Amino acid sequence: MADNSSVRAYNSWWQIRSDTWSRLEETSSQLADASLRDEPADGMAETTSELLDALALIEQFWAFPGTEVYQRARDLFAAAKYHRFARVVARVNRALVTESYRTGSGWSLADGDDEKADSGDAPADRDTGARPYFEVLVVETLTAAQEHALRQEVRSWRRPDDHFSYELVVVNSAEEAIIAARMNANLQACVIRRRFAGAAAHDLSGLAHFADSRIAGDLAGQTQDERAQILARRLARLRPELDLYLMTEIGVEDTAGHLSHHFRRVFHAREGALELHLSILAGVAARYRTPFFEALRHYSHRPTGVFHALPISQGNSIVSSHWISDMIGFYGLDIFLAETSATGGGLDSLLEPTGPLRQAQQLAAETFGARRTYFVTNGTSTANKIVAQAVIAPGDIVLVDRNCHQSHHYGLMLAGAQVSYLNAYPLHEYSMYGAVPLREIKSRLLALRAAGKLDRVKMLMLTNCTFDGIVYDVERVMEECLAIKPDLVFLWDEAWFAFARFHPVYRPRTAMRAARTVAERLRQPEYRARYELHAAQLAGDDESLLEQRLLPDPARARVRVYSTQSTHKTLTSLRQGSMIHMHDQDFAQKVEESFHEAYMTHTSTSPNYQILASLDLGRRQASLEGFELVQRQLEYAMRLRDAIDHHPLLAKYMHCLSTAELIPAEFRASGLDQPLRSGLDSMSKAWEQDEFVLDPSRISLYIGATGIDGATFKREQLMDKFGIQINKTSRNTVLFMTNIGTKRSSVAYLIEVLVKIARDIDDQVVEMSPVEQAVHARAVLKQTSPCAPLPDFSGFHAAFTSRGDPPTPEGDVRRAFFLSYDDTQCEYLPPDEVEQRMEAGQQVVSASFVTPYPPGFPVLVPGQVFSQQVLSFMRDLDTPEIHGYNPQIGYRVYTSKAVEIAGTGR
Ligand SMILES: Cc1ncc(COP(=O)(O)O)c(C=O)c1O
């Protein structure tokens, strides 16, 4: 039963809405049938009435079918006109399910045409053609008649050549405006009028989880202008992409002068209605623009003669080929028409953009809340190297999670950084890492300060979120680090987090939003006062500094933040499409030139235009429907979790790792073990307070009890048998991710597959002979009992570290790496030999990166000393893929002579 309480579940209102309409269609048609046969249908009527009640609560926030149609359906039901009632419900539901209301179908009901619909003679629906459709929120106290008139007026402005069509959602209060913004993903703009209430006039307690309990209080006693500004700020925080307009009857000129930057424009109520309409269309058109995609499409239709490279351009080398014409059949001709090496003719150069590419990047910066954005065509692997080279000079000290992606290790090696590896907290039970605790970062900075090296510390690089979905408190990490080192540069690797910008709970933990928040805070006079009090009370010893929450000095701190995102991993883009976003207050002064050089170093002079165009389109999509898509993605993830964990057979063999299992209690100030399960409010609470939170869209499935290891489960069970692709595994887990392309039916398929796998295992276990049972029990024991602990970074050999008193652990990976180019400095040692030498008191030094997949982090880097922990971990591993290690010949290590000479040269 779709009761109101279920609206409180995570984000599932939209599924509840569509399910409730579908069930209403079923019951209304049963009612109609019963009335035809003159049969009693009291039970059915009761269910129908409950369904209508459930819808009453949420329908007010959508333009379609709208409150008028809803009321008409209710009236028909109350009057027991079940046939007409069933027909209205069926039409609404069909339009909702197929989304045909977006192109006009079903709207005639809003004009009172259900009688005609009843006769089977459907009237022509609203003429919107195939124009994209959206909804506009109007916040104003209106009577039903005024509201009706307003809708009619807006419709009368429509022109056949409009690019978009829209309808209005009218709410009377700020409280309802917030709920509408949270629920209705069709909203693209909001018009705030001066007369609106703070609190809703009717009971919304069933939607308490979507409400902002403080807004009505905050508005009380404020001037009308202030009220509008407060509401605008709240809406902008929730949905920064919404275009906000203010409509006022008085003093437009004065209001315009002190309008908050959240409003796009202010209009005079009587004069500005048509202009407002045109501005609403123009606002959406601005986000819809895809300058580079459009330029490329335009170019591809121009006849050109190619006396240059790229025979494939315009399909020339393919169309007439006798042997590869199937290439056109498969890819279509357009992609080749769009293949060109031209940078003129309306196109642009990625290395020096001045036209459509530059505009596309500017639009991306706006969408992602960055000061600047650069497109990258070779993945975040390259984006990371570009940022590293741009910011780091040889000898600069960089703090980095040792468990980061390989591109950071290579980028730091190339840049000549002194690398200080940070240890993430380990999850030995699942052979994976969490994230780096703030305490570890602060203590490393304090140690460098004690050694007099703080001036050489340049950058902190962290992965947010991690592959397994652990998310940092980005704002807090940056503030506390800036309190110790005010000009520290941050690189947040958001390869897996581009989508996070589009959900209000995730957004504060993204690099660009956190950078903006910190920068704004540092400018506030109240913050300065708070800082001064804090500084006066601060005990200066290291232990106190580690314990306390530190505040940066607003007079000294600089906000210098970079983020790299694999657009292709979580949003729409062709493979390798990535973006670098930045919010660096010192960019123009300190980095712009080196950034340009770094970009040139790593970027092809023949970048792939299709990737660039797809980044432009991916940005458009994120800006216009990111909010909706990310909500759905989360919802599917939650459904998947619920379905797995509540299935009795699955529960025998697998379960989804919870927040409590992946994030130790010491990092969860909220005390919530399962914030994802207990509604949006709990999730928000954890995301506001906890040092680490779990991204709900990533699900680590623990499969220890199957006795099958993660890699085999992925290959033999999921891929070979059922064609399900996943990426990451650990010894006893497999990682499922939902993304913005995930469908409800693919989630259902995955559950079906997991049940089949569990059933197979169950059947096999029952039929096993005693010997086979013993083998199976041993396999289960192996997967579920502890294995060798994950090895911490053991340290660089002194020959590759810099001098200092007290010594600090950073090392020169570049020197250690290039030394190995001289074969005479290296030798190969089997693991036993390494162990023997260590037992004899010798330090054995790796000459290469050694990276097993999984888990995918380098267990050894050049210049690192072997440890017992490293050897036992490697011995216990049963992964076939280990980069940098050949079991036939052993580890590549430096000869003791080489190490000795390297030590004298430091
Ligand atoms: C944390 C992290 N950073 C960077 C990358 C590289 O991204 P791309 O595949 O876009 O080059 C990956 C790839 O898996 C990653 O996991």
The ligand as an SDF file (V2000), in Angstrom:
LIG
                    3D

 16 16  0  0  0  0  0  0  0  0999 V2000
   40.8120    7.3920   -8.6390 C   0  0  0  0  0  0  0  0  0  0  0  0
   41.0870    7.3610  -10.1120 C   0  0  0  0  0  0  0  0  0  0  0  0
   41.7130    8.3970  -10.6820 N   0  0  0  0  0  0  0  0  0  0  0  0
   41.9750    8.4230  -11.9990 C   0  0  0  0  0  0  0  0  0  0  0  0
   41.6240    7.3720  -12.8150 C   0  0  0  0  0  0  0  0  0  0  0  0
   41.9420    7.4190  -14.2640 C   0  0  0  0  0  0  0  0  0  0  0  0
   40.8320    7.8530  -14.9650 O   0  0  0  0  0  0  0  0  0  0  0  0
   40.6770    7.6450  -16.5420 P   0  0  0  0  0  0  0  0  0  0  0  0
   40.2300    6.2500  -16.7390 O   0  0  0  0  0  0  0  0  0  0  0  0
   39.6480    8.6630  -16.9060 O   0  0  0  0  0  0  0  0  0  0  0  0
   41.9940    7.9280  -17.1710 O   0  0  0  0  0  0  0  0  0  0  0  0
   40.9730    6.2550  -12.2750 C   0  0  0  0  0  0  0  0  0  0  0  0
   40.5960    5.1160  -13.1090 C   0  0  0  0  0  0  0  0  0  0  0  0
   40.0670    4.1380  -12.7020 O   0  0  0  0  0  0  0  0  0  0  0  0
   40.7110    6.2480  -10.8880 C   0  0  0  0  0  0  0  0  0  0  0  0
   40.1210    5.2140  -10.2850 O   0  0  0  0  0  0  0  0  0  0  0  0
  1  2  1  0
  2  3  1  0
  2 15  2  0
  3  4  2  0
  4  5  1  0
  5  6  1  0
  5 12  2  0
  6  7  1  0
  7  8  1  0
  8  9  2  0
  8 10  1  0
  8 11  1  0
 12 13  1  0
 12 15  1  0
 13 14  2  0
 15 16  1  0
M  END
$$$$
